[in-house]
Amino acid sequence: MPEDFKIIYLADARELVVPLAPLFIEEWEPYYGRQGPGDAETDLNDCCNRDAIPLALVAIDGDGEIMGTAALKARSIETHRHLSPWLAAMFVVERHRGHGVSAALVAEIEKNALRLGYQRIYVGSRGVTSAMRDSGWTRLDEAESLRGPIEIYVKELVG
Ligand SMILES: CC(C)(COP(=O)(O)OP(=O)(O)OC[C@H]1O[C@@H](n2cnc3c(N)ncnc32)[C@H](O)[C@@H]1OP(=O)(O)O)[C@@H](O)C(=O)NCCC(=O)NCCS
């Protein structure tokens, strides 16, 4: 990972909404693609908050290039609307994978959740990285998503 890598609020770099949108469309085609119900640019613009959810973080390199992103959202998995908030929309650009970018993003999302008063957060995913398991994320349930079966994980942020 580059030494000058940093994590910023999307709210502080709104110009990144436009280049992030096609990454979301490609990764989550059933939801953000032409036939899907979601609109990537609208969702990203909605995440331009610092002190309220939804908020998105972006990992950028020294040249300001996008390395990855993650968000803290009130809702994520439709079957589990009773749970909130969620680590969601986590994506690392392919050539930067495997170097801890997502681990750094998750840690910052957790800090922001705690700062905003949340005691636990959830994620719906096909699995979590070993770094997440090691840091206390535990499997809670399973669910169906537009991309097939997923697992719900929880992390207690305090106590
Ligand atoms: C899942 C994802 C965010 C991980 O990002 P990352 O920065 O590579 O994560 P880290 O470096 O912190 O951890 C690496 C983990 O990702 C896995 N991984 C997935 N694809 C990888 C790739 N192309 N290269 C290297 N590692 C990869 C590794 O196996 C490793 O898992 P492990 O720790 O259980 O062995 C990234 O692979 C991604 O954007 N995937 C597509 C979107 C997605 O599935 N998002 C999660 C659901 S919201």
The ligand as an ORCA input file, in Angstrom:
! r2SCAN-3c Opt
* xyz 0 1
  C     -13.776     -7.616     -0.618
  C     -12.806     -6.468     -0.932
  C     -13.444     -5.134     -0.533
  C     -11.507     -6.706     -0.147
  O     -10.646     -5.598     -0.383
  P      -9.055     -5.683     -0.054
  O      -8.532     -4.301      0.102
  O      -8.408     -6.572     -1.025
  O      -9.072     -6.364      1.392
  P      -7.848     -6.613      2.334
  O      -6.531     -6.417      1.611
  O      -8.058     -5.821      3.568
  O      -8.064     -8.143      2.615
  C      -7.802     -9.062      1.533
  C      -8.896    -10.075      1.511
  O      -9.669     -9.932      0.301
  C      -9.583    -11.177     -0.440
  N      -9.504    -10.839     -1.860
  C     -10.583    -10.795     -2.652
  N     -10.211    -10.488     -3.910
  C      -8.879    -10.308     -3.919
  C      -7.915     -9.993     -4.913
  N      -8.273     -9.785     -6.203
  N      -6.607     -9.883     -4.559
  C      -6.244    -10.101     -3.280
  N      -7.130    -10.404     -2.295
  C      -8.431    -10.521     -2.614
  C      -8.371    -11.898      0.065
  O      -8.555    -13.289     -0.074
  C      -8.342    -11.469      1.520
  O      -9.238    -12.262      2.259
  P      -8.680    -13.079      3.536
  O      -8.104    -12.035      4.453
  O      -9.892    -13.744      4.099
  O      -7.655    -13.995      2.980
  C     -12.472     -6.451     -2.442
  O     -12.033     -7.726     -2.826
  C     -13.620     -6.011     -3.332
  O     -13.786     -4.813     -3.597
  N     -14.447     -6.965     -3.809
  C     -15.591     -6.651     -4.657
  C     -16.721     -5.969     -3.884
  C     -17.177     -6.745     -2.645
  O     -17.305     -7.964     -2.665
  N     -17.420     -5.991     -1.569
  C     -17.781     -6.568     -0.268
  C     -19.232     -6.669     -0.073
  S     -19.988     -5.133      0.416
*
